[in-house]
Amino acid sequence: ALDEKHRDLAGNERELSTRIAAGETEAVESIRAGAGLNNRLGEIAAGERAAAAQKSRLGERSNQLREGISTLEARLVELQEKRQNLSVEDRRQRRSLENVSKLVASSRRLRDDLDAIITDARGRLAGVESKRELLLDLHERREGVSDAARGLLEMNLPGTLGLVADLIDVPAYLAQPVESLLDETAAAVVFETTQAALEAVGHLRNGDSGRAKVLSLERLCSARQASSLMNDGLRSIAADVRSREGCEGLAIGLLGDAVLVESLESALYSNGHLTGLRAVTSEGELLDRDSGLTAGAAASAGGLIWRRAEIERLSALEEEIN
């Protein structure tokens, strides 16, 4: 029985040893598994840390992307504004170009008009120059002045002042009236004193060049000195006619008793306001002091006074055309 028990104990001991060995093996494997688990947990922790770092980097990158998007959106707004401004500027430039095109077309039309005007002006200028030169030639040759008067001027006697027409400046609008008032007197030779005029008369008597009219400025001024002083608001034509230097009083002496009127009819029915005066219209029709009337086409339309006034008018016209 002891041996049997001893065998049972030995068998139990072997079974227990086997179990212990198996437990130790299992324990070793468990330890190894725990070590592997710890390693895995370490790996998981490292992965979590890596994931957290990656998440942080992704957050930073996300913020950067948001900032970039905000910058791009602001840039897009800026570009849209620039595009709008460029569109506005483009429309403005187009309108400006259209205006320039219109201006160019208008300038071309204006140039054509100016060319036509210049061509016309050149034609007018040629006509004006031709007429002025013709009148100037007549004036220089003293056309309309008698041979006797020319002879007196060429003799250059002491006290000689010149022709009446050369010693007064008549405005263009008065040329025809003054021509009518003076008639042949416009071609008279004016002397400074009565004595000088008488000496000229003596030369005319002794010569054979014909007749001429001479005037004494001294006598003319004394005889007509008060004739320019008129009542009833009348204005003498002499007030608008200028005498040359050294011939002061000549215009008054010749024209101091003359007034410009609208018509002979108005002069005739002036209730005596023109008694003792001469009245002349702008066309040269004349009411004389003796109530005689002169009308019709003026024979002196191309006389000395008109010629000088026309030369001056044509000279001014040449300057205007140029």
C-alpha positions in Angstrom: 0.0 0.0 0.0 2.8 2.4 0.8 4.5 1.5 -2.5 1.2 2.1 -4.3 0.8 5.4 -2.5 4.4 6.1 -3.2 3.7 5.4 -6.9 0.6 7.6 -6.8 2.6 10.4 -5.2 5.3 10.0 -7.7 2.8 10.1 -10.5 1.1 13.1 -9.0 4.5 14.7 -8.6 5.3 14.1 -12.2 1.9 15.4 -13.3 2.4 18.4 -11.0 5.9 18.9 -12.4 4.4 18.7 -15.9 1.7 21.2 -15.0 4.3 23.4 -13.3 6.5 23.2 -16.4 3.4 23.8 -18.6 2.5 26.8 -16.3 6.0 28.1 -16.4 5.9 27.8 -20.2 2.5 29.5 -20.3 3.8 32.1 -17.9 6.8 32.7 -20.1 4.6 32.9 -23.1 2.3 35.3 -21.2 5.3 37.4 -20.2 6.4 37.4 -23.8 2.8 38.3 -24.9 2.7 41.0 -22.3 6.0 42.3 -23.6 4.7 42.2 -27.1 1.5 44.0 -25.9 3.6 46.6 -24.1 5.6 47.1 -27.3 2.3 47.3 -29.2 1.0 49.8 -26.7 4.2 51.8 -27.1 3.8 51.7 -30.8 0.1 52.8 -30.5 1.2 55.6 -28.1 3.9 56.6 -30.6 1.3 56.4 -33.4 -1.0 58.6 -31.4 1.7 61.1 -30.8 2.6 61.0 -34.4 -1.1 61.4 -35.3 -1.4 64.3 -32.8 1.7 65.9 -34.4 0.3 65.3 -37.9 -3.1 66.7 -36.7 -1.2 69.8 -35.4 0.6 70.2 -38.7 -2.6 69.7 -40.5 -4.3 72.3 -38.3 -1.4 74.7 -39.0 -1.6 73.9 -42.7 -5.4 74.4 -42.6 -4.9 77.8 -41.0 -2.3 78.6 -43.7 -4.7 77.5 -46.4 -7.5 79.6 -44.8 -5.2 82.6 -44.8 -4.2 81.8 -48.4 -7.9 81.6 -49.4 -8.6 84.9 -47.6 -5.6 86.5 -49.4 -6.8 85.0 -52.7 -10.4 86.2 -52.1 -9.0 89.8 -51.3 -6.9 89.6 -54.4 -9.9 88.4 -56.4 -11.9 91.4 -55.1 -9.0 93.7 -56.0 -8.7 92.2 -59.5 -12.5 92.5 -60.0 -12.3 96.1 -59.0 -9.3 96.6 -61.4 -11.3 94.8 -64.1 -14.2 97.1 -63.5 -12.0 100.1 -63.5 -10.3 98.9 -66.7 -13.7 98.4 -68.2 -14.7 101.9 -67.3 -11.4 103.2 -68.6 -11.8 101.2 -71.7 -15.3 102.7 -72.3 -13.8 106.2 -71.6 -11.0 105.6 -74.0 -13.4 104.4 -76.6 -15.5 107.5 -76.2 -12.4 109.6 -76.3 -11.3 107.8 -79.4 -14.7 108.4 -81.0 -14.5 112.0 -80.0 -11.0 112.2 -81.5 -12.3 110.6 -84.7 -15.1 113.1 -84.8 -12.7 115.9 -84.1 -10.4 114.7 -86.9 -13.3 114.5 -89.3 -14.4 118.0 -88.1 -10.9 119.3 -88.5 -10.7 117.9 -92.0 -14.0 119.5 -92.9 -12.7 122.7 -91.3 -9.5 122.5 -93.2 -11.4 122.0 -96.4 -13.6 125.0 -95.5 -10.5 127.0 -94.7 -8.9 126.0 -97.9 -12.0 127.2 -99.7 -11.9 130.4 -97.7 -8.2 131.0 -98.3 -8.7 130.4 -102.0 -11.6 132.8 -102.0 -9.6 135.3 -99.9 -6.7 135.0 -102.3 -9.0 135.9 -105.2 -10.5 138.7 -103.2 -7.0 139.9 -102.2 -5.8 139.9 -105.8 -8.9 142.0 -106.8 -8.4 144.4 -103.9 -4.7 144.7 -104.5 -5.3 145.3 -108.2 -7.9 148.0 -107.5 -5.8 149.7 -104.8 -2.8 149.8 -107.1 -4.9 151.3 -109.8 -6.3 153.9 -107.5 -2.8 154.5 -106.1 -1.4 155.0 -109.5 -4.2 157.5 -110.3 -3.5 159.3 -107.0 0.2 159.5 -107.6 -0.3 160.8 -111.1 -2.8 163.3 -109.6 -5.5 162.2 -112.1 -8.4 164.7 -111.9 -6.1 167.6 -111.0 -5.8 170.4 -113.6 -2.5 171.0 -115.4 -2.4 174.5 -113.9 -2.8 173.1 -110.3 -0.1 170.6 -111.0 2.2 173.4 -112.3 1.7 175.3 -109.1 2.6 172.3 -107.0 5.7 171.6 -109.1 6.8 175.2 -108.7 6.7 174.8 -104.9 6.0 178.5 -104.2 6.6 179.8 -100.7 3.6 179.1 -98.5 2.4 176.2 -100.7 0.6 173.6 -98.5 -0.8 171.2 -101.1 -4.1 170.0 -102.6 -7.2 170.2 -100.4 -7.7 166.4 -100.9 -4.3 165.7 -99.6 -4.6 168.0 -96.6 -7.7 166.5 -94.9 -8.4 163.0 -93.7 -12.0 162.0 -94.4 -13.6 158.9 -92.9 -14.9 156.4 -95.5 -18.5 157.0 -94.6 -18.1 160.7 -95.3 -16.1 160.4 -98.5 -19.1 160.7 -100.8 -20.8 163.6 -98.9 -17.5 165.5 -98.6 -16.8 164.9 -102.3 -20.2 166.4 -103.2 -19.7 169.3 -100.8 -16.2 170.2 -102.1 -16.7 169.3 -105.7 -13.9 171.0 -107.7 -12.5 172.6 -104.5 -11.0 169.2 -103.6 -8.4 169.8 -106.4 -7.7 173.4 -105.3 -4.2 174.3 -104.2 -4.0 175.7 -100.6 -1.6 178.4 -99.6 -0.7 179.4 -96.1 -1.4 183.1 -96.5 -3.5 185.4 -98.7 -0.3 187.0 -100.0 1.0 183.6 -101.1 -2.3 182.8 -102.8 -2.2 186.1 -104.7 1.3 185.3 -105.9 0.1 182.0 -107.2 -2.7 183.8 -109.0 -0.1 185.9 -110.7 1.7 182.9 -111.9 -1.6 181.5 -113.3 -2.2 184.7 -115.1 1.2 184.7 -116.7 1.1 181.0 -117.6 -0.6 179.1 -120.3 -1.4 175.9 -118.5 -5.0 176.8 -117.9 -7.1 177.7 -114.8 -6.8 176.5 -111.2 -8.5 177.2 -108.0 -6.3 178.5 -105.1 -7.2 178.9 -101.4 -5.8 181.0 -98.6 -5.8 179.1 -95.4 -5.5 182.3 -93.5 -8.5 183.9 -95.1 -10.5 180.6 -95.1 -10.1 180.1 -91.4 -11.0 183.7 -90.5 -14.1 183.7 -92.7 -15.5 180.4 -91.4 -14.2 180.3 -87.9 -17.6 180.6 -86.3 -19.5 178.5 -88.9 -18.9 175.2 -87.0 -20.7 176.5 -83.9 -24.2 175.4 -84.5 -27.3 175.4 -82.3 -30.2 173.0 -82.0 -27.8 170.0 -81.4 -26.5 170.0 -85.0 -23.1 168.6 -85.6 -20.8 169.8 -88.4 -19.3 167.3 -90.7 -16.0 169.1 -90.1 -16.0 167.7 -86.6 -15.3 164.2 -88.1 -12.8 165.4 -90.7 -9.2 165.9 -89.6 -6.9 168.5 -91.0 -3.3 167.6 -91.5 -0.5 169.1 -89.3 0.1 172.7 -90.3 -3.3 173.0 -91.9 -5.4 173.2 -88.7 -8.7 174.9 -89.4 -8.9 173.8 -93.1 -11.6 171.3 -92.5 -13.7 173.8 -90.5 -13.1 176.5 -93.1 -14.3 174.2 -95.9 -17.0 172.1 -94.1 -17.9 174.0 -91.0 -21.3 175.0 -92.4 -22.2 171.5 -93.6 -24.3 168.9 -91.8 -25.1 165.3 -92.6 -28.8 164.6 -93.0 -30.9 161.5 -93.6 -32.5 162.8 -96.8 -33.1 166.0 -98.7 -36.8 165.9 -97.7 -35.9 165.9 -94.0 -33.5 168.8 -94.6 -36.2 170.8 -96.5 -38.8 170.4 -93.7 -36.4 171.1 -90.8 -38.4 174.2 -89.8 -35.6 176.6 -90.6 -33.0 174.8 -88.4 -30.7 174.5 -91.4 -31.0 178.1 -92.6 -27.6 179.3 -93.8 -26.1 175.8 -93.7 -25.5 173.2 -96.3 -27.1 169.8 -95.9 -25.8 166.6 -97.5 -26.9 163.0 -97.5 -24.6 159.9 -97.3 -25.3 159.4 -101.0 -23.9 162.9 -101.8 -27.3 164.7 -102.5 -26.9 168.3 -101.5 -29.1 171.1 -100.2 -27.0 174.3 -100.7 -27.3 177.6 -98.7 -29.2 179.1 -101.6 -31.8 176.3 -101.3 -30.5 174.7 -104.5 -30.8 170.9 -104.6 -28.2 168.6 -106.2 -29.2 165.0 -106.7 -28.7 162.1 -109.0 -25.6 160.1 -109.8 -22.6 162.0 -108.5 -20.2 162.9 -111.2 -17.4 163.0 -108.6 -17.9 159.5 -107.4 -14.4 158.7 -108.4 -12.9 162.1 -107.3 -9.9 162.8 -105.2 -11.6 162.6 -101.8 -13.3 159.3 -102.6 -10.1 158.0 -104.1 -8.0 158.6 -101.0 -10.7 157.2 -98.7 -11.0 154.1 -101.0 -7.3 153.5 -101.0 -7.2 153.6 -97.2 -10.3 151.3 -97.1 -8.7 148.8 -99.5 -5.4 148.9 -97.6 -7.3 148.0 -94.4 -9.2 145.4 -96.2 -5.9 143.8 -97.5 -4.7 143.6 -93.9 -8.0 142.0 -92.8 -7.9 139.4 -95.6 -4.2 138.6 -94.8 
